[in-house]
Amino acid sequence: MSNTATRRDRIFGIVPRNLATPLTASVFVVIGASGLMLFFGLFEGSVKEMHEWIGVAFVAVALLHVVKNWNPLQIMLKQRVTRLSALAVALVAAVFIGGALIGGEEENPIRVIARAVENAPLEASAAVLGISQDEIFARLRVAGIEPAADARSLADIIQKSGADPRRVMGAVVAAQD
């Protein structure tokens, strides 16, 4: 194999081209799984640092993937669906970043909504979630959480049951078959 062939088969003359896509996909799976674990509050202490470092690695391998696939990427960027998808993602990101810039990280819009549902009277929370108050109690019982009969809100249920708030909210919003 000539030097020219070897250089052409490598990105930046270093990384073999055939590794860019499998490496990107592998790192994506780990980032996705650890991101979901963080979102649901599972093993946060163990997962957070790994997620951050592998996130940095993901950026690096994604850049390699872009370099490897530059020509197809240019074609894809001309497509309307690609531009609309990028715009939608940018708008969602702007809401979160804007919320953090305006009110600090604790004012994440999703957390504000979740806190409002948690603190609202049970009837209001049930209406927002599209279920009945009885269904809230049933879902909690299925999850092994016994709500106090005099509970006035999900926050009240959390406080009186001593259950983890994410577990309570997860049980309430869980899809039922």
C-alpha positions in Angstrom: 0.0 0.0 0.0 1.4 3.4 -1.0 1.7 6.4 1.3 -0.9 8.2 -0.8 -3.5 5.4 -0.2 -2.7 5.3 3.5 -3.2 9.1 3.9 -6.5 9.0 1.8 -7.8 6.3 4.1 -7.3 8.4 7.2 -8.9 11.6 8.5 -6.3 14.3 9.1 -3.8 11.6 8.2 -4.4 10.0 11.7 -7.8 8.4 12.2 -8.8 5.5 9.9 -11.9 6.7 7.9 -13.7 3.4 8.6 -13.8 4.2 12.3 -15.6 7.6 12.1 -19.2 6.3 11.9 -18.9 3.3 14.2 -17.1 5.4 16.8 -19.7 8.2 16.6 -22.6 5.7 16.9 -21.0 3.9 19.9 -20.3 7.2 21.8 -23.8 8.4 20.9 -25.3 5.3 22.6 -23.4 5.9 25.8 -24.2 9.6 25.8 -27.8 8.9 25.1 -28.1 6.3 27.9 -26.2 8.3 30.5 -28.3 11.4 29.5 -31.5 9.5 30.2 -30.1 8.3 33.5 -29.3 11.8 34.5 -32.7 13.1 33.4 -34.5 10.5 35.5 -32.1 10.9 38.4 -30.5 7.5 38.3 -27.0 7.0 39.7 -26.3 10.8 39.2 -23.1 10.8 41.2 -21.6 8.0 39.2 -22.9 9.0 35.8 -22.5 12.8 35.7 -18.7 13.0 35.3 -18.6 10.1 32.8 -21.4 11.8 30.8 -19.5 15.0 30.6 -16.2 13.5 29.6 -17.7 11.2 27.0 -19.7 14.2 25.8 -16.4 15.9 25.0 -15.3 12.8 23.2 -18.6 12.8 21.3 -17.9 16.2 20.0 -14.5 15.1 18.8 -15.8 11.9 17.0 -18.8 13.8 15.6 -16.4 16.3 14.0 -14.4 13.3 12.6 -17.7 12.0 11.2 -18.5 15.3 9.6 -15.1 15.5 8.0 -15.5 11.9 6.7 -18.9 12.7 5.3 -18.4 16.3 4.2 -19.7 15.8 0.6 -23.0 14.0 1.6 -23.4 16.5 4.4 -23.3 19.4 2.0 -26.1 17.8 -0.1 -28.2 17.1 3.0 -27.8 20.7 4.2 -29.6 21.9 1.0 -32.7 19.8 1.9 -35.6 21.7 3.4 -36.3 18.9 6.0 -32.7 19.3 7.3 -33.0 23.0 7.7 -36.4 22.7 9.4 -35.0 20.1 11.8 -32.0 22.2 12.6 -34.3 25.2 13.2 -36.6 23.2 15.6 -33.6 21.9 17.6 -32.2 25.4 17.8 -35.5 26.9 19.0 -35.8 24.3 21.8 -32.2 24.9 22.8 -32.8 28.6 22.8 -35.7 28.2 25.2 -33.5 26.3 27.7 -30.5 28.6 27.2 -32.6 31.7 27.4 -34.3 30.5 30.6 -30.9 29.8 32.1 -29.6 33.3 31.1 -32.7 35.1 32.3 -33.5 33.3 35.5 -30.5 31.1 36.2 -30.3 27.3 35.8 -32.9 26.7 38.5 -35.4 28.5 36.2 -35.3 25.8 33.5 -38.7 26.0 31.8 -39.4 22.3 32.1 -38.6 22.4 35.8 -40.9 25.5 36.3 -43.8 23.6 34.7 -43.1 20.4 36.7 -42.9 22.4 39.9 -46.2 24.2 39.0 -47.9 20.8 38.4 -46.4 19.4 41.6 -47.7 22.3 43.8 -51.1 22.8 42.1 -54.2 21.4 43.7 -54.6 17.7 42.7 -57.7 18.5 40.6 -55.7 21.0 38.6 -52.7 18.7 38.2 -55.0 15.9 37.0 -56.6 18.2 34.5 -53.3 19.3 33.1 -52.2 15.7 32.8 -55.5 14.7 31.2 -56.4 12.2 33.9 -58.6 12.2 37.0 -57.6 12.6 40.6 -58.6 9.0 41.2 -56.3 7.9 38.3 -53.4 9.8 40.0 -54.0 7.8 43.2 -54.3 4.5 41.3 -51.0 5.1 39.4 -49.3 6.0 42.7 -50.6 2.8 44.3 -49.4 0.7 41.3 -45.9 2.2 41.9 -46.1 1.2 45.6 -46.7 4.8 46.9 -49.7 5.1 49.2 -51.0 8.7 48.9 -52.6 10.2 52.1 -56.3 10.5 51.8 -56.1 14.2 52.7 -53.4 15.1 50.2 -54.1 18.4 48.4 -51.3 18.3 45.9 -48.6 16.1 44.5 -46.1 18.1 46.7 -48.3 17.1 49.7 -48.2 13.5 48.6 -44.4 13.6 48.3 -44.1 15.2 51.7 -46.5 12.9 53.5 -45.3 9.6 51.8 -41.6 10.4 52.0 -41.3 9.1 48.5 -38.7 10.5 46.1 -40.3 13.4 44.1 -39.1 12.0 40.8 -40.6 8.6 41.6 -43.9 10.2 42.4 -44.0 12.4 39.3 -42.8 9.4 37.2 -45.6 7.3 38.5 -48.2 9.9 37.8 -47.1 10.6 34.2 -46.4 7.0 33.4 -48.4 5.7 30.4 -51.0 3.1 31.4 -52.0 0.3 29.1 
